Amino acid sequence: MHDITIVEHDSSWPLLFEMRRRSIAALLPFNPEIHHFGSTSIPGLASKPRIDIDAVFASEDELPFAIERIRTSGEYTFHGDPYDQGTWTFTRDEMPYGTRLYLCAAGNDVHAKRLIFRDYLREHPEAVIAYAALKRRLAAEARGDWNYYSGGKTEFVMDILCKARALQGAGFARRVREVKTPLSPAGDLDI
């Protein structure tokens, strides 16, 4: 097993996302919404060295063609839908930061939770500090065990999603209520 790498925040991540968003948009049909999520989307947060991206299609019917288009582009490695949640996963190894791309349909619960989590942390710097410390500790303890690392984040992620649910007036409470499935482990959300 390889150690889990956590790198300090890099102010170039938003620009890097924008460059990759354009490249992905050029490959994809149907003009999906393309979102930056995960730790690299949150100012000041340490992260695994990859840019997480969701491409969200208006309809489930658009997904098979889009999946095939990315799969056959030769630019990404296809990993299927590893958690059976309608999030079709692709990776691309790039230096210094790789890309993890998910394709999903509008209304996907995992995508909704990712954005709720991201938006909460963007507005709560104290949570960013706590999450960064947790990630560093878990990465050191995990000794390459991704289940340990991801599982160790679950309680924190669930707590943030519950806090978002309790917020009034910022739009979080409505968005969390729209999520249909129960909150799932952090590894399933890939946050």
CYANA upper distance limits for C-alpha pairs under 8 A (distance plus 0.5 A):
  1 MET  CA    143 ARG  CA      7.94
  1 MET  CA    144 GLY  CA      5.61
  1 MET  CA    145 ASP  CA      7.65
  2 HIS  CA    143 ARG  CA      7.84
  2 HIS  CA    144 GLY  CA      5.44
  3 ASP  CA    139 ALA  CA      7.94
  3 ASP  CA    140 ALA  CA      8.42
  3 ASP  CA    142 ALA  CA      8.29
  3 ASP  CA    143 ARG  CA      5.97
  3 ASP  CA    144 GLY  CA      4.80
  4 ILE  CA     48 LYS  CA      8.22
  4 ILE  CA    139 ALA  CA      5.87
  4 ILE  CA    140 ALA  CA      8.07
  4 ILE  CA    142 ALA  CA      8.03
  4 ILE  CA    143 ARG  CA      7.61
  4 ILE  CA    144 GLY  CA      5.84
  4 ILE  CA    145 ASP  CA      8.43
  4 ILE  CA    146 TRP  CA      8.18
  5 THR  CA     48 LYS  CA      6.29
  5 THR  CA     49 PRO  CA      7.66
  5 THR  CA    139 ALA  CA      7.48
  6 ILE  CA     46 ALA  CA      6.84
  6 ILE  CA     47 SER  CA      5.62
  6 ILE  CA     48 LYS  CA      5.14
  6 ILE  CA     49 PRO  CA      7.28
  6 ILE  CA    135 LYS  CA      8.09
  6 ILE  CA    136 ARG  CA      7.09
  6 ILE  CA    139 ALA  CA      7.73
  7 VAL  CA     46 ALA  CA      6.01
  7 VAL  CA     47 SER  CA      5.88
  7 VAL  CA     48 LYS  CA      6.58
  7 VAL  CA     49 PRO  CA      6.83
  8 GLU  CA     44 GLY  CA      8.48
  8 GLU  CA     45 LEU  CA      7.61
  8 GLU  CA     46 ALA  CA      4.93
  8 GLU  CA     47 SER  CA      7.05
  9 HIS  CA     40 THR  CA      7.71
  9 HIS  CA     43 PRO  CA      7.74
  9 HIS  CA     44 GLY  CA      5.83
  9 HIS  CA     45 LEU  CA      5.89
  9 HIS  CA     46 ALA  CA      5.26
  9 HIS  CA     47 SER  CA      7.22
 10 ASP  CA     40 THR  CA      8.44
 10 ASP  CA     44 GLY  CA      8.45
 11 SER  CA     43 PRO  CA      8.21
 12 SER  CA     16 LEU  CA      6.58
 13 TRP  CA     17 PHE  CA      6.51
 13 TRP  CA     40 THR  CA      6.60
 13 TRP  CA     41 SER  CA      7.74
 13 TRP  CA     51 ILE  CA      8.03
 14 PRO  CA     18 GLU  CA      6.76
 14 PRO  CA     40 THR  CA      8.25
 14 PRO  CA     41 SER  CA      7.32
 15 LEU  CA     19 MET  CA      6.81
 16 LEU  CA     20 ARG  CA      6.74
 17 PHE  CA     21 ARG  CA      6.35
 17 PHE  CA     36 HIS  CA      7.21
 17 PHE  CA     51 ILE  CA      7.20
 17 PHE  CA     53 ILE  CA      8.49
 18 GLU  CA     22 ARG  CA      6.81
 19 MET  CA     23 SER  CA      6.96
 20 ARG  CA     24 ILE  CA      6.52
 21 ARG  CA     25 ALA  CA      6.46
 21 ARG  CA     34 ILE  CA      7.12
 22 ARG  CA     26 ALA  CA      6.74
 23 SER  CA     27 LEU  CA      7.21
 24 ILE  CA     28 LEU  CA      6.78
 25 ALA  CA     29 PRO  CA      8.24
 25 ALA  CA     31 ASN  CA      7.48
 25 ALA  CA     32 PRO  CA      8.10
 25 ALA  CA     34 ILE  CA      8.33
 27 LEU  CA     69 ARG  CA      7.56
 27 LEU  CA     70 ILE  CA      7.29
 27 LEU  CA     73 SER  CA      8.32
 28 LEU  CA     32 PRO  CA      8.07
 28 LEU  CA     66 ALA  CA      6.44
 28 LEU  CA     69 ARG  CA      7.34
 28 LEU  CA     70 ILE  CA      7.71
 29 PRO  CA     65 PHE  CA      8.45
 29 PRO  CA     66 ALA  CA      6.77
 30 PHE  CA     57 PHE  CA      7.74
 30 PHE  CA     62 GLU  CA      7.71
 31 ASN  CA     57 PHE  CA      8.06
 32 PRO  CA     55 ALA  CA      6.32
 32 PRO  CA     56 VAL  CA      5.70
 32 PRO  CA     57 PHE  CA      5.21
 32 PRO  CA     58 ALA  CA      7.43
 33 GLU  CA     55 ALA  CA      6.17
 33 GLU  CA     56 VAL  CA      5.56
 33 GLU  CA     57 PHE  CA      7.15
 34 ILE  CA     53 ILE  CA      7.37
 34 ILE  CA     54 ASP  CA      6.19
 34 ILE  CA     55 ALA  CA      4.93
 34 ILE  CA     56 VAL  CA      6.74
 35 HIS  CA     53 ILE  CA      6.10
 35 HIS  CA     54 ASP  CA      5.65
 35 HIS  CA     55 ALA  CA      6.94
 35 HIS  CA     56 VAL  CA      8.44
 36 HIS  CA     40 THR  CA      8.48
 36 HIS  CA     41 SER  CA      6.29
 36 HIS  CA     51 ILE  CA      8.03
 36 HIS  CA     52 ASP  CA      6.57
 36 HIS  CA     53 ILE  CA      5.33
 36 HIS  CA     54 ASP  CA      7.14
 37 PHE  CA     41 SER  CA      5.67
 37 PHE  CA     42 ILE  CA      8.33
 37 PHE  CA     51 ILE  CA      8.46
 37 PHE  CA     52 ASP  CA      6.12
 37 PHE  CA     53 ILE  CA      6.54
 37 PHE  CA     54 ASP  CA      7.85
 37 PHE  CA    114 ARG  CA      7.00
 37 PHE  CA    115 LEU  CA      6.99
 37 PHE  CA    118 ARG  CA      6.73
 37 PHE  CA    191 ILE  CA      8.30
 38 GLY  CA     42 ILE  CA      7.71
 38 GLY  CA     51 ILE  CA      8.09
 38 GLY  CA     52 ASP  CA      6.25
 38 GLY  CA    114 ARG  CA      7.70
 38 GLY  CA    118 ARG  CA      7.09
 38 GLY  CA    190 ASP  CA      7.96
 38 GLY  CA    191 ILE  CA      5.49
 39 SER  CA     45 LEU  CA      6.43
 39 SER  CA     46 ALA  CA      7.20
 39 SER  CA     47 SER  CA      5.74
 39 SER  CA     48 LYS  CA      8.15
 39 SER  CA    118 ARG  CA      8.26
 39 SER  CA    191 ILE  CA      7.41
 40 THR  CA     45 LEU  CA      7.45
 40 THR  CA     46 ALA  CA      7.99
 40 THR  CA     47 SER  CA      6.53
 40 THR  CA     50 ARG  CA      7.95
 40 THR  CA     51 ILE  CA      6.58
 40 THR  CA     52 ASP  CA      7.89
 41 SER  CA     51 ILE  CA      8.50
 41 SER  CA    118 ARG  CA      7.72
 42 ILE  CA    118 ARG  CA      7.11
 42 ILE  CA    121 LEU  CA      7.34
 42 ILE  CA    122 ARG  CA      6.15
 43 PRO  CA    122 ARG  CA      7.34
 44 GLY  CA    128 VAL  CA      7.76
 45 LEU  CA    128 VAL  CA      6.41
 45 LEU  CA    129 ILE  CA      7.81
 45 LEU  CA    131 TYR  CA      8.37
 45 LEU  CA    132 ALA  CA      6.47
 46 ALA  CA    132 ALA  CA      6.13
 47 SER  CA    132 ALA  CA      8.35
 49 PRO  CA     96 PRO  CA      7.64
 49 PRO  CA     97 TYR  CA      5.35
 49 PRO  CA     98 GLY  CA      6.88
 50 ARG  CA     97 TYR  CA      5.15
 50 ARG  CA     98 GLY  CA      4.77
 50 ARG  CA     99 THR  CA      5.64
 50 ARG  CA    100 ARG  CA      7.26
 51 ILE  CA     97 TYR  CA      7.19
 51 ILE  CA     98 GLY  CA      6.66
 51 ILE  CA     99 THR  CA      5.26
 51 ILE  CA    100 ARG  CA      6.67
 52 ASP  CA     99 THR  CA      6.56
 52 ASP  CA    100 ARG  CA      5.42
 52 ASP  CA    101 LEU  CA      6.61
 52 ASP  CA    102 TYR  CA      8.49
 53 ILE  CA     99 THR  CA      7.99
 53 ILE  CA    100 ARG  CA      6.71
 53 ILE  CA    101 LEU  CA      5.34
 53 ILE  CA    102 TYR  CA      6.69
 54 ASP  CA    101 LEU  CA      6.41
 54 ASP  CA    102 TYR  CA      5.28
 54 ASP  CA    103 LEU  CA      6.46
 54 ASP  CA    104 CYS  CA      7.77
 54 ASP  CA    111 HIS  CA      7.68
 55 ALA  CA    101 LEU  CA      7.80
 55 ALA  CA    102 TYR  CA      6.59
 55 ALA  CA    103 LEU  CA      5.39
 55 ALA  CA    104 CYS  CA      6.90
 56 VAL  CA    103 LEU  CA      6.53
 56 VAL  CA    104 CYS  CA      5.56
 56 VAL  CA    105 ALA  CA      5.74
 56 VAL  CA    106 ALA  CA      6.20
 57 PHE  CA     62 GLU  CA      7.12
 57 PHE  CA     63 LEU  CA      7.53
 57 PHE  CA    103 LEU  CA      8.04
 57 PHE  CA    104 CYS  CA      6.71
 57 PHE  CA    105 ALA  CA      5.14
 57 PHE  CA    106 ALA  CA      6.17
 58 ALA  CA     62 GLU  CA      7.98
 58 ALA  CA    105 ALA  CA      6.46
 58 ALA  CA    106 ALA  CA      5.77
 59 SER  CA     63 LEU  CA      7.83
 59 SER  CA    105 ALA  CA      6.02
 59 SER  CA    106 ALA  CA      6.96
 60 GLU  CA    104 CYS  CA      8.13
 60 GLU  CA    105 ALA  CA      5.74
 60 GLU  CA    106 ALA  CA      8.35
 62 GLU  CA     66 ALA  CA      6.91
 63 LEU  CA     67 ILE  CA      6.36
 63 LEU  CA    103 LEU  CA      7.78
 63 LEU  CA    104 CYS  CA      7.52
 63 LEU  CA    105 ALA  CA      7.63
 64 PRO  CA     68 GLU  CA      6.67
 65 PHE  CA     69 ARG  CA      6.57
 66 ALA  CA     70 ILE  CA      6.85
 66 ALA  CA    103 LEU  CA      8.46
 67 ILE  CA     71 ARG  CA      6.47
 67 ILE  CA     88 TRP  CA      7.89
 67 ILE  CA    103 LEU  CA      7.75
 68 GLU  CA     72 THR  CA      6.47
 69 ARG  CA     73 SER  CA      6.63
 70 ILE  CA     74 GLY  CA      8.07
 70 ILE  CA     75 GLU  CA      7.94
 70 ILE  CA     76 TYR  CA      7.32
 71 ARG  CA     75 GLU  CA      8.38
 71 ARG  CA     76 TYR  CA      7.05
 71 ARG  CA     77 THR  CA      7.49
 71 ARG  CA     78 PHE  CA      6.46
 71 ARG  CA     90 PHE  CA      8.46
 75 GLU  CA     92 ARG  CA      7.34
 76 TYR  CA     90 PHE  CA      6.29
 76 TYR  CA     91 THR  CA      5.89
 76 TYR  CA     92 ARG  CA      5.43
 77 THR  CA     90 PHE  CA      5.82
 77 THR  CA     91 THR  CA      5.70
 77 THR  CA     92 ARG  CA      6.78
 78 PHE  CA     89 THR  CA      6.69
 78 PHE  CA     90 PHE  CA      5.08
 78 PHE  CA     91 THR  CA      7.28
 79 HIS  CA     88 TRP  CA      7.80
 79 HIS  CA     89 THR  CA      5.76
 79 HIS  CA     90 PHE  CA      6.24
 79 HIS  CA     91 THR  CA      8.26
 80 GLY  CA     88 TRP  CA      5.83
 80 GLY  CA     89 THR  CA      6.11
 80 GLY  CA     90 PHE  CA      8.15
 81 ASP  CA     85 GLN  CA      7.25
 81 ASP  CA     86 GLY  CA      6.81
 81 ASP  CA     87 THR  CA      6.06
 81 ASP  CA     88 TRP  CA      5.06
 81 ASP  CA     89 THR  CA      6.54
 82 PRO  CA     87 THR  CA      8.47
 82 PRO  CA     88 TRP  CA      8.20
 82 PRO  CA     89 THR  CA      8.04
 83 TYR  CA     87 THR  CA      8.34
 83 TYR  CA    188 ASP  CA      6.89
 85 GLN  CA    110 VAL  CA      7.75
 86 GLY  CA    103 LEU  CA      8.44
 86 GLY  CA    104 CYS  CA      6.31
 86 GLY  CA    105 ALA  CA      8.01
 86 GLY  CA    108 ASN  CA      7.60
 87 THR  CA    102 TYR  CA      6.06
 87 THR  CA    103 LEU  CA      6.06
 87 THR  CA    104 CYS  CA      5.51
 87 THR  CA    110 VAL  CA      8.24
 88 TRP  CA    102 TYR  CA      5.73
 88 TRP  CA    103 LEU  CA      5.49
 88 TRP  CA    104 CYS  CA      6.97
 89 THR  CA    100 ARG  CA      7.59
 89 THR  CA    101 LEU  CA      6.33
 89 THR  CA    102 TYR  CA      5.11
 89 THR  CA    103 LEU  CA      7.16
 90 PHE  CA    100 ARG  CA      6.30
 90 PHE  CA    101 LEU  CA      5.54
 90 PHE  CA    102 TYR  CA      6.78
 91 THR  CA     98 GLY  CA      7.92
 91 THR  CA     99 THR  CA      6.05
 91 THR  CA    100 ARG  CA      4.98
 91 THR  CA    101 LEU  CA      6.58
 92 ARG  CA     98 GLY  CA      6.22
 92 ARG  CA     99 THR  CA      5.60
 92 ARG  CA    100 ARG  CA      7.06
 93 ASP  CA     97 TYR  CA      7.99
 93 ASP  CA     98 GLY  CA      5.11
 93 ASP  CA     99 THR  CA      7.05
 94 GLU  CA     98 GLY  CA      4.94
 94 GLU  CA     99 THR  CA      7.63
104 CYS  CA    108 ASN  CA      7.05
104 CYS  CA    111 HIS  CA      8.26
107 GLY  CA    111 HIS  CA      8.31
107 GLY  CA    112 ALA  CA      7.77
108 ASN  CA    112 ALA  CA      6.89
109 ASP  CA    113 LYS  CA      6.71
109 ASP  CA    179 VAL  CA      5.88
109 ASP  CA    180 LYS  CA      6.94
109 ASP  CA    181 THR  CA      7.17
110 VAL  CA    114 ARG  CA      6.70
110 VAL  CA    188 ASP  CA      8.38
110 VAL  CA    189 LEU  CA      6.34
111 HIS  CA    115 LEU  CA      6.93
111 HIS  CA    189 LEU  CA      8.39
112 ALA  CA    116 ILE  CA      6.75
112 ALA  CA    175 ARG  CA      8.08
112 ALA  CA    176 VAL  CA      8.28
112 ALA  CA    179 VAL  CA      7.16
113 LYS  CA    117 PHE  CA      6.56
113 LYS  CA    161 LEU  CA      8.00
113 LYS  CA    176 VAL  CA      7.79
113 LYS  CA    179 VAL  CA      7.80
113 LYS  CA    189 LEU  CA      7.95
114 ARG  CA    118 ARG  CA      6.61
114 ARG  CA    189 LEU  CA      7.04
114 ARG  CA    191 ILE  CA      7.24
115 LEU  CA    119 ASP  CA      6.41
116 ILE  CA    120 TYR  CA      6.61
116 ILE  CA    161 LEU  CA      7.52
116 ILE  CA    164 ALA  CA      7.69
116 ILE  CA    172 PHE  CA      7.23
116 ILE  CA    175 ARG  CA      7.77
116 ILE  CA    176 VAL  CA      7.60
117 PHE  CA    121 LEU  CA      6.83
117 PHE  CA    157 VAL  CA      7.89
117 PHE  CA    160 ILE  CA      7.12
117 PHE  CA    161 LEU  CA      6.65
117 PHE  CA    164 ALA  CA      8.27
118 ARG  CA    122 ARG  CA      6.66
119 ASP  CA    123 GLU  CA      6.97
120 TYR  CA    124 HIS  CA      6.71
120 TYR  CA    160 ILE  CA      7.85
120 TYR  CA    164 ALA  CA      6.97
120 TYR  CA    172 PHE  CA      8.41
121 LEU  CA    125 PRO  CA      7.02
121 LEU  CA    127 ALA  CA      6.55
121 LEU  CA    128 VAL  CA      6.37
122 ARG  CA    128 VAL  CA      8.33
124 HIS  CA    128 VAL  CA      7.25
125 PRO  CA    129 ILE  CA      6.91
126 GLU  CA    130 ALA  CA      6.89
127 ALA  CA    131 TYR  CA      6.45
128 VAL  CA    132 ALA  CA      6.55
129 ILE  CA    133 ALA  CA      6.81
130 ALA  CA    134 LEU  CA      6.71
131 TYR  CA    135 LYS  CA      6.58
131 TYR  CA    156 PHE  CA      8.04
132 ALA  CA    136 ARG  CA      6.71
133 ALA  CA    137 ARG  CA      6.68
134 LEU  CA    138 LEU  CA      6.57
134 LEU  CA    153 LYS  CA      7.92
135 LYS  CA    139 ALA  CA      6.49
135 LYS  CA    149 TYR  CA      8.23
135 LYS  CA    153 LYS  CA      7.88
136 ARG  CA    140 ALA  CA      6.76
137 ARG  CA    141 GLU  CA      6.71
138 LEU  CA    142 ALA  CA      6.23
138 LEU  CA    148 TYR  CA      8.09
138 LEU  CA    149 TYR  CA      5.86
138 LEU  CA    152 GLY  CA      7.17
139 ALA  CA    143 ARG  CA      7.45
139 ALA  CA    144 GLY  CA      7.99
139 ALA  CA    149 TYR  CA      6.58
142 ALA  CA    146 TRP  CA      7.57
142 ALA  CA    148 TYR  CA      6.24
142 ALA  CA    149 TYR  CA      6.20
145 ASP  CA    149 TYR  CA      6.89
146 TRP  CA    150 SER  CA      6.43
147 ASN  CA    151 GLY  CA      6.16
147 ASN  CA    187 GLY  CA      8.12
148 TYR  CA    152 GLY  CA      6.37
149 TYR  CA    153 LYS  CA      7.26
150 SER  CA    154 THR  CA      7.26
150 SER  CA    185 PRO  CA      8.42
150 SER  CA    186 ALA  CA      6.43
150 SER  CA    187 GLY  CA      5.29
150 SER  CA    190 ASP  CA      8.43
151 GLY  CA    185 PRO  CA      7.28
151 GLY  CA    186 ALA  CA      7.03
151 GLY  CA    187 GLY  CA      6.95
153 LYS  CA    157 VAL  CA      6.67
153 LYS  CA    186 ALA  CA      6.43
153 LYS  CA    187 GLY  CA      8.44
154 THR  CA    158 MET  CA      6.54
154 THR  CA    185 PRO  CA      5.54
154 THR  CA    186 ALA  CA      4.98
154 THR  CA    187 GLY  CA      7.85
155 GLU  CA    159 ASP  CA      6.56
156 PHE  CA    160 ILE  CA      6.78
157 VAL  CA    161 LEU  CA      6.74
157 VAL  CA    185 PRO  CA      8.44
157 VAL  CA    186 ALA  CA      6.62
158 MET  CA    162 CYS  CA      6.62
158 MET  CA    183 LEU  CA      7.28
158 MET  CA    184 SER  CA      8.32
158 MET  CA    185 PRO  CA      8.20
158 MET  CA    186 ALA  CA      8.22
159 ASP  CA    163 LYS  CA      6.63
160 ILE  CA    164 ALA  CA      6.59
161 LEU  CA    165 ARG  CA      6.71
161 LEU  CA    176 VAL  CA      8.06
162 CYS  CA    166 ALA  CA      6.88
163 LYS  CA    167 LEU  CA      6.92
164 ALA  CA    172 PHE  CA      5.92
164 ALA  CA    173 ALA  CA      6.62
164 ALA  CA    176 VAL  CA      7.71
165 ARG  CA    172 PHE  CA      6.60
165 ARG  CA    173 ALA  CA      4.82
165 ARG  CA    174 ARG  CA      8.12
165 ARG  CA    176 VAL  CA      6.07
165 ARG  CA    177 ARG  CA      7.72
166 ALA  CA    172 PHE  CA      8.50
166 ALA  CA    173 ALA  CA      6.52
167 LEU  CA    171 GLY  CA      8.40
167 LEU  CA    172 PHE  CA      6.71
167 LEU  CA    173 ALA  CA      6.15
168 GLN  CA    172 PHE  CA      7.75
168 GLN  CA    173 ALA  CA      6.71
169 GLY  CA    173 ALA  CA      8.39
171 GLY  CA    175 ARG  CA      6.95
172 PHE  CA    176 VAL  CA      6.61
173 ALA  CA    177 ARG  CA      6.79
174 ARG  CA    178 GLU  CA      6.92
175 ARG  CA    179 VAL  CA      7.39
184 SER  CA    188 ASP  CA      6.94
184 SER  CA    189 LEU  CA      7.77
185 PRO  CA    189 LEU  CA      7.40
186 ALA  CA    190 ASP  CA      6.53
186 ALA  CA    191 ILE  CA      6.66
187 GLY  CA    191 ILE  CA      7.51
